[in-house]
Amino acid sequence: RYVSSDGQGMLPLLGSLPDMTSDTESYVALSSVYRERSRLEAALVHAHVQAALLSLGQPQDAVTMEQTRFFCKNAHGLQWIRYRSVEEELTPSTSLVPKLSAHVADGSEAPLFALHTMLRAADAFHAQYNRWPGELDNDIESDVPLLKQCTSQVVAEHKATSSNGALAVGDDLVYEMCRYGAAELHSVAAVIGGVGAQEVIKLVTGQFVPLNNTFVYHGLNGTCATAEL
């Protein structure tokens, strides 16, 4: 409401000056102008808050002036993020296949999101055979065609809900997934654990932007990427 009316398309003023070259007297005077303007704009925002509370039938003291000032001070760094559930990502009818296809088509991220498709195929393999592909050394060669079939099934399921066509996964990656055999490498576990801990710290402290929503780490070349799938 403020941006579309009093703000004339602009967010409320922060109230602090950016780095600049100035003499002391001019800097102090300009700082005072900025602070007064930010207080005025915060008061205008608070008036809109009070009107919104009234229309919702909420008490006027539900949001204090101090909270409004804090919000205005940080409004320029706010982001609205809507997360999707794992179920929505894995269900063919709700998965964002075009986005996945775009990432696979991207030369720089293709190995990462082709690997993501393979992880889904490995889950399908486990659901069907009650074991991971290549879990035993003697099964590697025989599991390759079975995993390739599971990969084709996963791709076919998502192809039905996408206009971008089937996802391309190379036979070499299918073999590597079988050779991997669901091993748990200490170095990979350390990286993923560190990323998870970092996300927890973001949520606890309310600082920095959390990942949204699928994080893929490629241990062979030490790269990673995120995508909303």
N, CA, C and O of each residue as an XYZ file, in Angstrom:
916
protein
N       0.822     -1.201      0.000
C       0.000      0.000      0.000
C       0.861      1.257      0.000
O       0.579      2.218     -0.716
N       1.915      1.238      0.813
C       2.777      2.419      0.878
C       3.467      2.659     -0.465
O       3.500      3.785     -0.962
N       4.016      1.591     -1.047
C       4.763      1.730     -2.307
C       3.865      2.268     -3.418
O       4.304      3.085     -4.227
N       2.625      1.822     -3.463
C       1.725      2.237     -4.544
C       1.085      3.599     -4.311
O       0.463      4.157     -5.215
N       1.238      4.144     -3.084
C       0.627      5.441     -2.802
C       1.668      6.458     -2.343
O       2.217      7.197     -3.160
N       1.940      6.498     -1.044
C       2.869      7.494     -0.510
C       4.282      7.342     -1.070
O       4.966      8.335     -1.314
N       4.709      6.117     -1.268
C       6.085      5.887     -1.740
C       6.280      6.148     -3.217
O       7.417      6.225     -3.680
N       5.203      6.285     -3.966
C       5.276      6.544     -5.404
C       6.204      5.537     -6.116
O       7.063      5.897     -6.920
N       5.980      4.266     -5.774
C       6.745      3.195     -6.412
C       8.070      2.887     -5.762
O       8.814      2.044     -6.264
N       8.391      3.544     -4.656
C       9.677      3.347     -3.978
C       9.463      2.775     -2.578
O       8.445      3.042     -1.941
N      10.440      1.978     -2.099
C      10.411      1.481     -0.731
C      10.763      2.607      0.235
O      11.358      3.603     -0.175
N      10.404      2.467      1.515
C      10.742      3.516      2.486
C      12.252      3.693      2.623
O      13.018      2.745      2.455
N      12.665      4.920      2.931
C      14.083      5.275      3.030
C      14.734      4.535      4.194
O      14.129      4.374      5.254
N      15.974      4.085      3.989
C      16.690      3.352      5.028
C      17.026      4.234      6.226
O      16.942      3.793      7.372
N      17.398      5.460      5.960
C      17.765      6.362      7.043
C      19.241      6.470      7.296
O      19.664      7.257      8.143
N      20.050      5.693      6.577
C      21.508      5.757      6.711
C      22.122      6.125      5.364
O      21.632      5.723      4.309
N      23.196      6.890      5.424
C      23.853      7.330      4.200
C      24.797      6.262      3.672
O      25.420      5.554      4.464
N      24.920      6.126      2.363
C      25.932      5.238      1.795
C      27.311      5.873      1.922
O      27.425      7.052      2.257
N      28.355      5.098      1.658
C      29.714      5.643      1.702
C      29.842      6.788      0.707
O      29.411      6.672     -0.440
N      30.429      7.882      1.145
C      30.570      9.039      0.278
C      31.717      9.924      0.759
O      32.149      9.832      1.908
N      32.206     10.785     -0.143
C      33.245     11.750      0.193
C      32.585     13.081      0.533
O      31.860     13.644     -0.287
N      32.835     13.586      1.746
C      32.168     14.809      2.182
C      32.922     15.396      3.375
O      33.656     14.691      4.068
N      32.731     16.684      3.601
C      33.270     17.271      4.828
C      32.320     16.948      5.972
O      31.167     16.583      5.743
N      32.801     17.083      7.199
C      32.050     16.665      8.374
C      30.724     17.389      8.508
O      29.697     16.759      8.763
N      30.732     18.696      8.340
C      29.522     19.489      8.527
C      28.431     19.087      7.546
O      27.271     18.938      7.930
N      28.801     18.909      6.272
C      27.822     18.520      5.253
C      27.295     17.111      5.503
O      26.108     16.845      5.317
N      28.180     16.212      5.925
C      27.776     14.820      6.172
C      26.784     14.743      7.327
O      25.778     14.038      7.241
N      27.068     15.469      8.409
C      26.173     15.466      9.571
C      24.814     16.050      9.199
O      23.780     15.512      9.593
N      24.809     17.139      8.448
C      23.549     17.769      8.041
C      22.728     16.848      7.158
O      21.517     16.717      7.331
N      23.411     16.202      6.196
C      22.705     15.294      5.290
C      22.189     14.070      6.040
O      21.097     13.580      5.752
N      22.966     13.577      6.995
C      22.530     12.431      7.804
C      21.263     12.762      8.568
O      20.359     11.935      8.685
N      21.206     13.986      9.089
C      20.013     14.415      9.825
C      18.796     14.441      8.923
O      17.710     14.027      9.329
N      18.967     14.924      7.699
C      17.870     14.956      6.737
C      17.382     13.536      6.440
O      16.178     13.285      6.403
N      18.320     12.612      6.230
C      17.968     11.220      5.933
C      17.214     10.585      7.100
O      16.211      9.903      6.893
N      17.700     10.810      8.339
C      17.041     10.223      9.506
C      15.620     10.739      9.668
O      14.701      9.966      9.938
N      15.439     12.051      9.502
C      14.110     12.621      9.643
C      13.167     12.105      8.570
O      12.001     11.816      8.838
N      13.680     11.993      7.358
C      12.848     11.485      6.261
C      12.472     10.026      6.487
O      11.344      9.622      6.202
N      13.414      9.234      6.998
C      13.132      7.813      7.247
C      12.094      7.661      8.356
O      11.247      6.772      8.284
N      12.146      8.522      9.389
C      11.145      8.479     10.454
C       9.760      8.820      9.903
O       8.767      8.181     10.254
N       9.705      9.835      9.036
C       8.438     10.224      8.432
C       7.855      9.092      7.598
O       6.666      8.790      7.696
N       8.694      8.468      6.778
C       8.205      7.398      5.904
C       7.821      6.162      6.718
O       6.871      5.463      6.364
N       8.552      5.882      7.808
C       8.183      4.761      8.677
C       6.830      5.017      9.320
O       6.041      4.088      9.493
N       6.549      6.279      9.680
C       5.246      6.625     10.251
C       4.131      6.423      9.234
O       3.036      5.985      9.587
N       4.410      6.743      7.964
C       3.412      6.526      6.916
C       3.154      5.034      6.711
O       2.011      4.613      6.537
N       4.218      4.245      6.733
C       4.064      2.787      6.608
C       3.261      2.254      7.780
O       2.396      1.395      7.609
N       3.551      2.773      8.988
C       2.840      2.292     10.179
C       1.353      2.623     10.094
O       0.517      1.856     10.570
N       1.024      3.759      9.489
C      -0.385      4.107      9.307
C      -1.083      3.076      8.421
O      -2.229      2.706      8.677
N      -0.392      2.615      7.385
C      -0.955      1.559      6.524
C      -1.082      0.244      7.292
O      -2.036     -0.508      7.096
N      -0.114     -0.026      8.165
C      -0.174     -1.235      8.998
C      -1.390     -1.191      9.904
O      -2.112     -2.180     10.034
N      -1.617     -0.041     10.531
C      -2.769      0.117     11.416
C      -4.081     -0.071     10.652
O      -5.014     -0.696     11.157
N      -4.148      0.463      9.449
C      -5.353      0.303      8.628
C      -5.574     -1.160      8.264
O      -6.706     -1.643      8.263
N      -4.483     -1.861      7.955
C      -4.595     -3.282      7.610
C      -5.046     -4.098      8.813
O      -5.870     -5.002      8.675
N      -4.509     -3.786      9.999
C      -4.925     -4.488     11.218
C      -6.399     -4.262     11.498
O      -7.115     -5.182     11.894
N      -6.849     -3.026     11.289
C      -8.258     -2.701     11.525
C      -9.164     -3.475     10.585
O     -10.208     -3.980     10.998
N      -8.764     -3.569      9.308
C      -9.580     -4.295      8.335
C      -9.617     -5.791      8.614
O     -10.562     -6.480      8.230
N      -8.583     -6.289      9.287
C      -8.515     -7.717      9.622
C      -9.114     -8.022     10.985
O      -9.187     -9.181     11.392
N      -9.540     -6.983     11.687
C     -10.125     -7.189     13.000
C      -9.103     -7.512     14.070
O      -9.439     -8.146     15.070
N      -7.858     -7.088     13.880
C      -6.789     -7.355     14.829
C      -6.549     -6.131     15.706
O      -6.833     -5.010     15.286
N      -6.029     -6.329     16.920
C      -5.755     -5.189     17.809
C      -4.701     -4.260     17.221
O      -3.783     -4.719     16.542
N      -4.820     -2.972     17.471
C      -3.930     -1.978     16.895
C      -2.495     -2.126     17.386
O      -1.556     -1.715     16.703
N      -2.323     -2.713     18.572
C      -0.971     -2.870     19.108
C      -0.323     -4.197     18.704
O       0.709     -4.579     19.255
N      -0.931     -4.896     17.740
C      -0.356     -6.172     17.279
C       1.000     -5.952     16.624
O       1.867     -6.825     16.682
N       1.190     -4.795     16.002
C       2.467     -4.410     15.396
C       2.856     -3.052     15.975
O       2.125     -2.075     15.814
N       3.994     -2.988     16.640
C       4.425     -1.740     17.259
C       5.150     -0.850     16.248
O       5.565     -1.302     15.181
N       5.289      0.422     16.612
C       6.017      1.355     15.763
C       7.469      0.942     15.625
O       8.074      1.111     14.566
N       8.027      0.400     16.698
C       9.418     -0.052     16.654
C       9.588     -1.185     15.647
O      10.583     -1.223     14.923
N       8.637     -2.101     15.594
C       8.689     -3.198     14.624
C       8.575     -2.666     13.199
O       9.236     -3.167     12.290
N       7.737     -1.654     13.007
C       7.596     -1.060     11.679
C       8.890     -0.385     11.249
O       9.304     -0.515     10.097
N       9.538      0.342     12.176
C      10.822      0.980     11.850
C      11.869     -0.068     11.472
O      12.631      0.116     10.522
N      11.896     -1.165     12.225
C      12.852     -2.241     11.942
C      12.592     -2.835     10.562
O      13.522     -3.120      9.808
N      11.308     -3.015     10.244
C      10.939     -3.554      8.927
C      11.381     -2.609      7.819
O      11.963     -3.044      6.825
N      11.108     -1.315      7.984
C      11.472     -0.331      6.958
C      12.983     -0.279      6.766
O      13.467     -0.113      5.646
N      13.722     -0.422      7.857
C      15.180     -0.378      7.794
C      15.736     -1.523      6.966
O      16.782     -1.385      6.332
N      15.032     -2.665      6.970
C      15.521     -3.866      6.277
C      14.697     -4.227      5.047
O      14.923     -5.274      4.440
N      13.745     -3.377      4.670
C      12.842     -3.703      3.562
C      13.577     -3.921      2.250
O      13.146     -4.728      1.427
N      14.687     -3.208      2.044
C      15.412     -3.319      0.777
C      16.104     -4.677      0.622
O      16.469     -5.059     -0.490
N      16.284     -5.401      1.717
C      16.958     -6.694      1.635
C      16.032     -7.882      1.796
O      16.494     -9.020      1.880
N      14.728     -7.636      1.841
C      13.769     -8.717      2.039
C      13.518     -9.486      0.749
O      13.531     -8.918     -0.343
N      13.290    -10.786      0.894
C      12.896    -11.633     -0.234
C      11.734    -12.516      0.200
O      11.698    -13.017      1.324
N      10.785    -12.694     -0.716
C       9.645    -13.585     -0.464
C       9.925    -14.900     -1.168
O      10.051    -14.939     -2.392
N      10.025    -15.988     -0.394
C      10.349    -17.296     -0.965
C       9.229    -18.272     -0.635
O       8.867    -18.451      0.527
N       8.694    -18.888     -1.657
C       7.681    -19.931     -1.474
C       8.330    -21.289     -1.749
O       8.835    -21.539     -2.844
N       8.309    -22.149     -0.750
C       8.947    -23.461     -0.886
C       7.947    -24.520     -1.321
O       6.754    -24.434     -1.030
N       8.462    -25.518     -2.026
C       7.660    -26.660     -2.434
C       8.090    -27.871     -1.623
O       9.242    -27.966     -1.199
N       7.159    -28.799     -1.408
C       7.464    -29.989     -0.632
C       8.198    -31.013     -1.488
O       8.181    -30.939     -2.716
N       8.841    -31.970     -0.823
C       9.514    -33.057     -1.535
C       8.493    -33.866     -2.330
O       8.780    -34.327     -3.435
N       7.308    -34.034     -1.764
C       6.256    -34.778     -2.457
C       5.889    -34.101     -3.775
O       5.703    -34.772     -4.790
N       5.783    -32.774     -3.759
C       5.455    -32.042     -4.984
C       6.549    -32.197     -6.023
O       6.267    -32.269     -7.219
N       7.797    -32.247     -5.576
C       8.911    -32.394     -6.515
C       8.955    -33.782     -7.147
O       9.259    -33.924     -8.332
N       8.652    -34.794     -6.354
C       8.790    -36.169     -6.834
C       7.547    -36.689     -7.557
O       7.618    -37.701     -8.254
N       6.408    -36.004     -7.398
C       5.178    -36.444     -8.066
C       5.149    -35.895     -9.492
O       5.215    -34.680     -9.679
N       5.050    -36.762    -10.499
C       5.083    -36.299    -11.900
C       4.072    -35.210    -12.224
O       4.365    -34.314    -13.016
N       2.880    -35.272    -11.622
C       1.841    -34.307    -11.959
C       2.115    -32.913    -11.390
O       1.547    -31.932    -11.868
N       2.979    -32.814    -10.374
C       3.259    -31.511     -9.760
C       4.717    -31.081     -9.890
O       5.059    -29.963     -9.505
N       5.573    -31.931    -10.417
C       6.989    -31.568    -10.551
C       7.169    -30.533    -11.659
O       6.427    -30.520    -12.642
N       8.158    -29.674    -11.485
C       8.416    -28.613    -12.470
C       9.411    -29.128    -13.511
O      10.572    -28.720    -13.540
N       8.929    -30.024    -14.355
C       9.788    -30.669    -15.335
C      10.455    -29.692    -16.302
O      11.637    -29.856    -16.604
N       9.730    -28.672    -16.801
C      10.398    -27.737    -17.716
C      11.645    -27.106    -17.109
O      12.637    -26.896    -17.806
N      11.599    -26.800    -15.807
C      12.772    -26.233    -15.157
C      13.902    -27.237    -15.102
O      15.059    -26.887    -15.337
N      13.575    -28.499    -14.789
C      14.598    -29.526    -14.758
C      15.194    -29.724    -16.139
O      16.408    -29.878    -16.275
N      14.356    -29.722    -17.163
C      14.835    -29.882    -18.531
C      15.759    -28.734    -18.923
O      16.763    -28.942    -19.604
N      15.414    -27.521    -18.489
C      16.246    -26.357    -18.797
C      17.607    -26.476    -18.152
O      18.618    -26.111    -18.752
N      17.640    -26.993    -16.917
C      18.923    -27.144    -16.228
C      19.768    -28.233    -16.886
O      20.984    -28.094    -17.019
N      19.110    -29.317    -17.294
C      19.854    -30.389    -17.962
C      20.388    -29.911    -19.303
O      21.473    -30.311    -19.724
N      19.612    -29.041    -19.984
C      20.051    -28.517    -21.277
C      21.186    -27.516    -21.143
O      21.939    -27.302    -22.093
N      21.320    -26.895    -19.964
C      22.372    -25.912    -19.723
C      23.710    -26.633    -19.649
O      23.873    -27.552    -18.846
N      24.663    -26.231    -20.468
C      25.946    -26.912    -20.529
C      26.682    -26.949    -19.216
O      27.314    -27.957    -18.898
N      26.624    -25.866    -18.426
C      27.376    -25.805    -17.174
C      26.737    -26.626    -16.067
O      27.440    -27.125    -15.188
N      25.408    -26.776    -16.093
C      24.711    -27.477    -15.020
C      24.187    -28.841    -15.445
O      23.588    -29.554    -14.639
N      24.403    -29.206    -16.688
C      23.888    -30.474    -17.193
C      24.329    -31.678    -16.355
O      23.487    -32.505    -16.006
N      25.649    -31.809    -16.012
C      26.059    -32.979    -15.212
C      25.373    -33.025    -13.850
O      25.059    -34.106    -13.351
N      25.138    -31.857    -13.246
C      24.527    -31.827    -11.920
C      23.096    -32.320    -11.942
O      22.711    -33.133    -11.101
N      22.299    -31.845    -12.886
C      20.884    -32.202    -12.885
C      20.611    -33.500    -13.632
O      19.541    -34.088    -13.473
N      21.548    -33.950    -14.431
C      21.463    -35.321    -14.935
C      21.695    -36.277    -13.768
O      21.062    -37.329    -13.677
N      22.622    -35.893    -12.868
C      22.858    -36.687    -11.659
C      21.611    -36.708    -10.776
O      21.298    -37.731    -10.168
N      20.906    -35.590    -10.705
C      19.663    -35.526     -9.939
C      18.635    -36.520    -10.489
O      17.933    -37.184     -9.728
N      18.558    -36.611    -11.803
C      17.652    -37.579    -12.428
C      18.076    -39.007    -12.092
O      17.235    -39.877    -11.865
N      19.387    -39.238    -12.063
C      19.890    -40.574    -11.730
C      19.574    -40.952    -10.288
O      19.305    -42.117     -9.997
N      19.604    -39.983     -9.391
C      19.263    -40.269     -7.994
C      17.799    -40.700     -7.879
O      17.463    -41.574     -7.080
N      16.941    -40.084     -8.676
C      15.536    -40.513     -8.701
C      15.427    -41.936     -9.247
O      14.656    -42.756     -8.748
N      16.214    -42.203    -10.279
C      16.198    -43.547    -10.867
C      16.700    -44.578     -9.865
O      16.176    -45.690     -9.806
N      17.715    -44.217     -9.074
C      18.231    -45.134     -8.049
C      17.163    -45.416     -6.998
O      17.048    -46.541     -6.512
N      16.370    -44.379     -6.643
C      15.262    -44.590     -5.707
C      14.241    -45.560     -6.301
O      13.719    -46.427     -5.600
N      13.960    -45.408     -7.588
C      13.014    -46.306     -8.260
C      13.563    -47.734     -8.291
O      12.817    -48.699     -8.119
N      14.877    -47.858     -8.513
C      15.538    -49.170     -8.509
C      15.388    -49.824     -7.139
O      15.062    -51.007     -7.041
N      15.629    -49.048     -6.080
C      15.536    -49.579     -4.720
C      14.111    -49.996     -4.387
O      13.894    -51.014     -3.729
N      13.134    -49.204     -4.844
C      11.735    -49.537     -4.586
C      11.333    -50.839     -5.286
O      10.481    -51.578     -4.791
N      11.949    -51.111     -6.433
C      11.579    -52.291     -7.212
C      12.348    -53.542     -6.788
O      11.786    -54.637     -6.760
N      13.644    -53.378     -6.455
C      14.486    -54.546     -6.174
C      14.925    -54.642     -4.709
O      15.641    -55.572     -4.338
N      14.506    -53.697     -3.887
C      14.814    -53.700     -2.463
C      16.319    -53.684     -2.179
O      16.765    -54.234     -1.172
N      17.078    -53.076     -3.032
C      18.523    -52.876     -2.847
C      18.962    -51.762     -3.783
O      18.247    -51.408     -4.720
N      20.148    -51.209     -3.522
C      20.659    -50.126     -4.360
C      21.425    -50.672     -5.550
O      22.039    -51.732     -5.428
N      21.419    -50.013     -6.676
C      22.168    -50.502     -7.846
C      23.670    -50.561     -7.541
O      24.255    -49.612     -7.020
N      24.271    -51.702     -7.882
C      25.701    -51.863     -7.664
C      26.092    -52.007     -6.215
O      27.256    -51.805     -5.870
N      25.155    -52.350     -5.360
C      25.444    -52.449     -3.928
C      26.490    -53.531     -3.647
O      27.295    -53.402     -2.724
N      26.469    -54.599     -4.452
C      27.488    -55.653     -4.376
C      28.351    -55.588     -5.623
O      27.836    -55.372     -6.720
N      29.656    -55.772     -5.473
C      30.581    -55.655     -6.602
C      30.206    -56.577     -7.754
O      30.364    -56.220     -8.922
N      29.712    -57.758     -7.422
C      29.367    -58.721     -8.472
C      28.116    -58.310     -9.257
O      27.832    -58.874    -10.313
N      27.373    -57.328     -8.739
C      26.113    -56.930     -9.376
C      26.254    -55.720    -10.288
O      25.292    -55.335    -10.952
N      27.433    -55.116    -10.331
C      27.583    -53.861    -11.067
C      27.181    -54.020    -12.529
O      26.314    -53.298    -13.021
N      27.807    -54.957    -13.216
C      27.540    -55.122    -14.651
C      26.091    -55.521    -14.920
O      25.479    -55.046    -15.877
N      25.543    -56.395    -14.074
C      24.170    -56.860    -14.306
C      23.138    -55.801    -13.925
O      22.010    -55.820    -14.417
N      23.530    -54.878    -13.045
C      22.584    -53.843    -12.614
C      22.508    -52.676    -13.594
O      21.547    -51.907    -13.566
N      23.502    -52.539    -14.451
C      23.516    -51.414    -15.395
C      22.260    -51.401    -16.269
O      21.599    -50.365    -16.340
N      21.900    -52.499    -16.936
C      20.679    -52.449    -17.761
C      19.412    -52.270    -16.934
O      18.450    -51.656    -17.396
N      19.405    -52.809    -15.702
C      18.235    -52.640    -14.839
C      18.062    -51.173    -14.436
O      16.950    -50.645    -14.442
N      19.180    -50.524    -14.087
C      19.106    -49.112    -13.717
C      18.767    -48.247    -14.922
O      18.052    -47.252    -14.802
N      19.279    -48.627    -16.069
C      18.956    -47.885    -17.287
C      17.458    -47.950    -17.567
O      16.852    -46.973    -18.009
N      16.870    -49.121    -17.302
C      15.425    -49.267    -17.479
C      14.672    -48.381    -16.485
O      13.679    -47.750    -16.849
N      15.139    -48.329    -15.233
C      14.507    -47.470    -14.228
C      14.642    -46.005    -14.614
O      13.726    -45.211    -14.399
N      15.790    -45.651    -15.184
C      16.002    -44.276    -15.631
C      15.011    -43.912    -16.724
O      14.428    -42.828    -16.718
N      14.831    -44.825    -17.654
C      13.872    -44.588    -18.739
C      12.454    -44.436    -18.200
O      11.676    -43.627    -18.707
N      12.118    -45.218    -17.167
C      10.789    -45.127    -16.568
C      10.582    -43.769    -15.897
O       9.528    -43.150    -16.044
N      11.608    -43.307    -15.152
C      11.516    -42.008    -14.485
C      11.367    -40.891    -15.508
O      10.543    -39.992    -15.344
N      12.172    -40.957    -16.567
C      12.108    -39.941    -17.616
C      10.750    -39.969    -18.307
O      10.177    -38.922    -18.608
N      10.232    -41.191    -18.561
C       8.941    -41.319    -19.236
C       7.811    -40.747    -18.396
O       6.903    -40.107    -18.925
N       7.864    -40.978    -17.079
C       6.826    -40.451    -16.195
C       6.748    -38.933    -16.279
O       5.660    -38.362    -16.341
N       7.897    -38.291    -16.281
C       7.924    -36.835    -16.275
C       7.745    -36.255    -17.685
O       7.310    -35.114    -17.841
N       8.081    -37.040    -18.692
C       7.869    -36.585    -20.066
C       6.390    -36.373    -20.328
O       6.011    -35.491    -21.099
N       5.553    -37.177    -19.690
C       4.108    -37.087    -19.905
C       3.529    -35.761    -19.435
O       2.450    -35.375    -19.883
N       4.228    -35.044    -18.530
C       3.705    -33.779    -18.012
C       4.529    -32.598    -18.481
O       4.386    -31.495    -17.954
N       5.394    -32.814    -19.469
C       6.253    -31.732    -19.940
C       6.175    -31.594    -21.445
O       6.067    -32.580    -22.174
N       6.231    -30.351    -21.897
C       6.230    -30.091    -23.335
C       7.652    -29.966    -23.869
O       7.859    -29.731    -25.060
N       8.629    -30.124    -22.979
C      10.031    -29.958    -23.378
C      10.688    -31.258    -23.830
O      11.860    -31.268    -24.204
N       9.933    -32.351    -23.795
C      10.511    -33.618    -24.223
C      11.192    -34.350    -23.089
O      11.189    -33.891    -21.946
N      11.782    -35.502    -23.414
C      12.414    -36.347    -22.402
C      13.747    -35.762    -21.952
O      14.403    -35.029    -22.691
N      14.133    -36.101    -20.726
C      15.419    -35.676    -20.193
C      16.496    -36.627    -20.692
O      16.290    -37.839    -20.742
N      17.634    -36.078    -21.058
C      18.715    -36.896    -21.607
C      19.713    -37.243    -20.517
O      20.249    -36.353    -19.857
N      19.966    -38.538    -20.322
C      20.948    -39.014    -19.346
C      21.865    -39.995    -20.062
O      21.394    -40.961    -20.662
N      23.166    -39.756    -20.005
C      24.125    -40.594    -20.715
C      24.331    -41.953    -20.070
O      24.169    -42.104    -18.859
N      24.691    -42.953    -20.889
C      24.946    -44.305    -20.372
C      26.126    -44.329    -19.408
O      26.170    -45.165    -18.505
N      27.098    -43.407    -19.594
C      28.251    -43.378    -18.703
C      27.844    -43.027    -17.277
O      28.435    -43.522    -16.318
N      26.834    -42.171    -17.141
C      26.370    -41.798    -15.806
C      25.610    -42.949    -15.154
O      25.678    -43.132    -13.938
N      24.890    -43.724    -15.960
C      24.189    -44.898    -15.442
C      25.204    -45.892    -14.889
O      25.004    -46.465    -13.817
N      26.290    -46.091    -15.626
C      27.336    -47.017    -15.164
C      28.001    -46.498    -13.892
O      28.271    -47.269    -12.972
N      28.267    -45.183    -13.838
C      28.908    -44.607    -12.662
C      28.030    -44.750    -11.427
O      28.536    -44.974    -10.327
N      26.712    -44.623    -11.602
C      25.802    -44.780    -10.472
C      25.852    -46.211     -9.942
O      25.780    -46.428     -8.733
N      25.975    -47.179    -10.836
C      26.093    -48.570    -10.396
C      27.453    -48.816     -9.739
O      27.540    -49.524     -8.735
N      28.500    -48.240    -10.298
C      29.832    -48.410     -9.730
C      29.939    -47.759     -8.347
O      30.683    -48.223     -7.483
N      29.185    -46.685     -8.159
C      29.136    -45.980     -6.873
C      28.556    -46.863     -5.778
O      29.036    -46.848     -4.644
N      27.520    -47.638     -6.115
C      26.993    -48.645     -5.205
C      26.472    -48.118     -3.884
O      26.591    -48.806     -2.870
N      25.898    -46.921     -3.855
C      25.313    -46.336     -2.636
C      26.336    -46.178     -1.517
O      25.993    -46.239     -0.337
N      27.588    -45.977     -1.896
C      28.639    -45.780     -0.887
C      28.451    -44.434     -0.189
O      27.866    -43.515     -0.763
N      28.938    -44.312      1.033
C      28.874    -43.062      1.784
C      30.310    -42.571      2.006
O      31.006    -43.056      2.898
N      30.739    -41.619      1.197
C      32.102    -41.103      1.265
C      32.200    -40.005      2.321
O      31.329    -39.141      2.421
N      33.279    -40.056      3.108
C      33.430    -39.095      4.202
C      33.502    -37.659      3.687
O      32.919    -36.752      4.282
N      34.216    -37.455      2.581
C      34.378    -36.092      2.066
C      33.039    -35.510      1.595
O      32.748    -34.336      1.825
N      32.236    -36.339      0.939
C      30.923    -35.885      0.469
C      29.996    -35.622      1.657
O      29.264    -34.632      1.678
N      30.037    -36.525      2.650
C      29.212    -36.341      3.843
C      29.578    -35.051      4.571
O      28.707    -34.371      5.115
N      30.876    -34.716      4.579
C      31.323    -33.491      5.249
C      30.777    -32.254      4.543
O      30.338    -31.306      5.193
N      30.806    -32.266      3.213
C      30.298    -31.116      2.448
C      28.796    -30.954      2.653
O      28.321    -29.853      2.930
N      28.052    -32.044      2.517
C      26.594    -31.974      2.655
C      26.211    -31.600      4.091
O      25.281    -30.823      4.306
N      26.928    -32.153      5.065
C      26.672    -31.801      6.462
C      26.929    -30.334      6.721
O      26.186    -29.688      7.460
N      27.993    -29.796      6.106
C      28.301    -28.379      6.259
C      27.233    -27.492      5.655
O      26.866    -26.469      6.234
N      26.732    -27.880      4.492
C      25.660    -27.111      3.847
C      24.393    -27.141      4.705
O      23.727    -26.121      4.886
N      24.071    -28.332      5.232
C      22.898    -28.448      6.094
C      23.019    -27.604      7.352
O      22.060    -26.953      7.765
N      24.208    -27.616      7.964
C      24.436    -26.821      9.173
C      24.313    -25.327      8.864
O      23.773    -24.562      9.663
N      24.815    -24.927      7.709
C      24.727    -23.526      7.313
C      23.269    -23.086      7.159
O      22.911    -21.975      7.548
N      22.438    -23.950      6.598
C      21.019    -23.622      6.429
C      20.312    -23.504      7.776
O      19.439    -22.653      7.951
N      20.690    -24.360      8.729
C      20.106    -24.281     10.070
C      20.474    -22.950     10.724
O      19.630    -22.305     11.347
N      21.737    -22.541     10.581
C      22.192    -21.267     11.149
C      21.414    -20.105     10.533
O      21.053    -19.161     11.237
N      21.156    -20.165      9.233
C      20.375    -19.108      8.567
C      18.984    -18.996      9.183
O      18.501    -17.893      9.440
N      18.343    -20.138      9.421
C      16.992    -20.131      9.965
C      16.971    -19.669     11.416
O      16.068    -18.939     11.823
N      17.967    -20.093     12.199
C      18.010    -19.738     13.620
C      18.298    -18.254     13.806
O      17.680    -17.595     14.643
N      19.241    -17.729     13.020
C      19.646    -16.330     13.177
C      18.801    -15.365     12.360
O      18.802    -14.163     12.626
N      18.081    -15.879     11.369
C      17.306    -15.003     10.493
C      18.182    -14.160      9.590
O      17.769    -13.086      9.152
N      19.385    -14.633      9.308
C      20.328    -13.900      8.472
C      20.573    -14.653      7.162
O      20.634    -15.882      7.144
N      20.710    -13.907      6.079
C      21.021    -14.439      4.748
C      19.841    -15.234      4.179
O      18.897    -15.572      4.894
N      19.916    -15.518      2.903
C      18.797    -16.147      2.184
C      18.987    -17.662      2.155
O      20.028    -18.130      1.695
N      18.019    -18.440      2.630
C      18.143    -19.902      2.597
C      18.037    -20.455      1.187
O      17.516    -19.790      0.292
N      18.524    -21.658      0.988
C      18.457    -22.302     -0.319
C      17.010    -22.624     -0.680
O      16.199    -22.957      0.185
N      16.704    -22.519     -1.956
C      15.366    -22.839     -2.441
C      15.479    -23.572     -3.784
O      15.932    -22.987     -4.767
N      15.079    -24.820     -3.831
C      14.743    -25.736     -2.768
C      15.519    -27.039     -2.911
O      15.695    -27.752     -1.923
N      15.995    -27.373     -4.128
C      16.756    -28.604     -4.354
C      18.231    -28.273     -4.552
O      18.601    -27.504     -5.439
N      19.057    -28.870     -3.709
C      20.504    -28.654     -3.767
C      21.164    -29.928     -4.269
O      20.935    -31.010     -3.729
N      21.985    -29.796     -5.307
C      22.673    -30.951     -5.893
C      24.179    -30.702     -5.833
O      24.663    -29.656     -6.264
N      24.907    -31.669     -5.297
C      26.365    -31.571     -5.187
C      27.013    -32.653     -6.039
O      26.656    -33.828     -5.944
N      27.964    -32.251     -6.867
C      28.682    -33.185     -7.741
C      30.087    -33.368     -7.175
O      30.944    -32.495     -7.311
N      30.309    -34.521     -6.538
C      31.578    -34.758     -5.862
C      32.754    -34.949     -6.781
O      33.894    -34.749     -6.363
N      32.513    -35.340     -8.048
C      33.634    -35.603     -8.960
C      34.357    -34.308     -9.360
O      35.582    -34.292     -9.476
N      33.608    -33.242     -9.566
C      34.237    -31.984     -9.963
C      34.052    -30.860     -8.947
O      34.441    -29.720     -9.201
N      33.448    -31.185     -7.781
C      33.324    -30.215     -6.711
C      32.418    -29.039     -7.022
O      32.662    -27.931     -6.544
N      31.377    -29.257     -7.814
C      30.434    -28.188     -8.147
C      29.081    -28.465     -7.499
O      28.796    -29.588     -7.084
N      28.255    -27.431     -7.417
C      26.918    -27.589     -6.855
C      25.980    -26.582     -7.517
O      26.417    -25.620     -8.149
N      24.692    -26.826     -7.357
C      23.688    -25.929     -7.917
C      22.379    -26.127     -7.180
O      22.159    -27.166     -6.556
N      21.517    -25.137     -7.250
C      20.192    -25.224     -6.658
C      19.146    -24.929     -7.720
O      19.410    -24.203     -8.678
N      17.970    -25.490     -7.547
C      16.861    -25.244     -8.473
C      15.552    -25.484     -7.766
O      15.458    -26.329     -6.876
N      14.535    -24.734     -8.164
C      13.200    -24.932     -7.601
C      12.469    -25.956     -8.450
O      11.940    -25.638     -9.515
N      12.447    -27.184     -7.967
C      11.844    -28.286     -8.707
C      10.615    -28.830     -8.001
O       9.984    -29.766     -8.493
